[in-house]
Amino acid sequence: MRITAKMKIDNVVRQYPETVQVFSRYAVGCLGCSGAEYDDIAYGAQVHGVNLDELLRELNESVSLRN
């Protein structure tokens, strides 16, 4: 499965715990707040001033290591 911009941050972290390091590296600190349950990755990137394409690339690379 590919991680996309419209996926909820909380869902991604629950399904792919290895993505926590990527979110932390980009300072997308929504992981412990209630916003992670409702906010998608695109919104989190926008709010934190993060390049969405780079974030998605790294998130998908981190989960590709599973296989």
C-alpha positions as CSV (number, residue, x, y, z in Angstrom):
1,M,0.0,0.0,0.0
2,R,1.2,3.5,-0.8
3,I,1.0,6.3,1.7
4,T,-0.9,9.3,0.2
5,A,-1.4,12.9,1.1
6,K,-5.1,12.3,2.0
7,M,-4.4,9.6,4.6
8,K,-4.9,10.5,8.2
9,I,-1.7,10.9,10.2
10,D,-2.9,8.7,13.0
11,N,-3.9,5.9,10.7
12,V,-0.5,5.9,9.0
13,V,1.4,5.8,12.3
14,R,-0.8,2.9,13.6
15,Q,-0.4,0.9,10.5
16,Y,3.2,1.8,9.9
17,P,5.0,2.6,13.2
18,E,8.3,3.1,11.4
19,T,6.9,6.3,10.0
20,V,7.1,8.0,13.4
21,Q,10.8,8.7,12.8
22,V,10.0,10.4,9.5
23,F,7.2,12.5,10.9
24,S,9.6,13.5,13.8
25,R,12.4,14.3,11.5
26,Y,10.1,16.7,9.6
27,A,8.8,18.2,12.9
28,V,5.3,17.2,12.1
29,G,4.5,17.0,15.8
30,C,0.9,15.9,15.4
31,L,1.7,12.4,16.7
32,G,0.5,12.9,20.2
33,C,-2.3,15.4,19.7
34,S,-5.9,14.9,18.8
35,G,-5.3,16.5,15.4
36,A,-3.5,13.4,14.2
37,E,-6.7,11.6,14.3
38,Y,-8.5,14.1,12.0
39,D,-5.7,15.7,10.0
40,D,-4.4,14.2,6.8
41,I,-0.7,14.3,5.8
42,A,-1.2,17.2,3.4
43,Y,-2.7,19.4,6.1
44,G,0.0,18.4,8.6
45,A,2.7,19.3,6.1
46,Q,1.1,22.6,5.2
47,V,0.6,23.7,8.9
48,H,4.2,22.8,9.7
49,G,5.7,24.3,6.5
50,V,7.0,20.9,5.2
51,N,7.5,20.0,1.6
52,L,4.7,17.5,1.0
53,D,6.4,15.6,-1.8
54,E,9.6,15.1,0.2
55,L,7.6,13.9,3.2
56,L,5.6,11.4,1.2
57,R,8.7,10.1,-0.5
58,E,10.4,9.5,2.8
59,L,7.3,8.0,4.4
60,N,6.9,5.5,1.5
61,E,10.6,4.7,1.5
62,S,10.4,3.9,5.2
63,V,7.5,1.4,4.7
64,S,9.1,-0.1,1.6
65,L,11.8,-1.5,3.8
66,R,9.3,-3.9,5.3
67,N,9.3,-6.0,2.2
